[in-house]
Amino acid sequence: MKYINDFVDEMEALCKDEILPLEEFNWFRHDKRICLWLWRESSAYRGWRDHAFPDHRGRFEALVEYFDVKGLGGNKKRELLDDYKDDWQRKGNTEDPFSKENSETINYLWNYTVKLHGNINRYFSPISDDDRKICLTGFYDCILDTPEKKELFLRKMKSALSSHKHREKAGKGNINKKFLLSLENDKKLNDMIAISGMKRDDFMNRLIASEYERRAAEFN
């Protein structure tokens, strides 16, 4: 019986040394962005390649399991976690470029990114609208590995979104009119728009409405 008790005590001590408490993972437990980044940076995600893409909870549990079974002592595991934390502070701790976008915009940007970078589906398979935002940010964090690639990506996203919003606006009570304008008047128009600080569409609409009201007042 003593040998059994000694064995149990030894196993418990070994577990306490090697199994990290959940508190050690609190710095990314409720942060979906960091959790996805760490899941991609570590080897934890490899075990999911033949499974459905996990949600945030699944990714967090995969990371905990990864550290549980990793053949290192508790102190070494803590050092490894600290190294990851330092890497995040150094490489990934930037403003989330998509944090303020709604689900409709995220869906549009995701579909645009799939067309622009078909390989995104090799890395991420979001399973909900909310996860699609995190995966879009994850593509920016993990796959675009240079500042130049990140900057180019955001420029294209901004341009695509601007065009998308313009098309949406044009389809709601607006019509595209085509007419000739002399070069001289085009310059004058550009000068007036620059002074007003308005967009061309808004300026033209206000100009026409103002002129209409002036002439209507004259006739009345």
Sequence and secondary structure as in RCSB ss.txt:
>XXXX:A:sequence
MKYINDFVDEMEALCKDEILPLEEFNWFRHDKRICLWLWRESSAYRGWRDHAFPDHRGRFEALVEYFDVKGLGGN
KKRELLDDYKDDWQRKGNTEDPFSKENSETINYLWNYTVKLHGNINRYFSPISDDDRKICLTGFYDCILDTPEKK
ELFLRKMKSALSSHKHREKAGKGNINKKFLLSLENDKKLNDMIAISGMKRDDFMNRLIASEYERRAAEFN
>XXXX:A:secstr
 HHHHHHHHHHHHHHHHHS  GGGGHHHHT HHHHHHHHHHSSGGGGGTTS    HHHHHHHHHHHHHHSSS HH
HHHHHHHHHHHHIIIII S  TTTT  HHHHHHHHHHHHHH TTHHHH    SHHHHHHHHHHIIIII  SHHHH
HHHHHHHHHHHHHHHHHHHHTTT         HHHHHHHHHHHHHHT  HHHHHHHHHHHHHHHHHHHH 
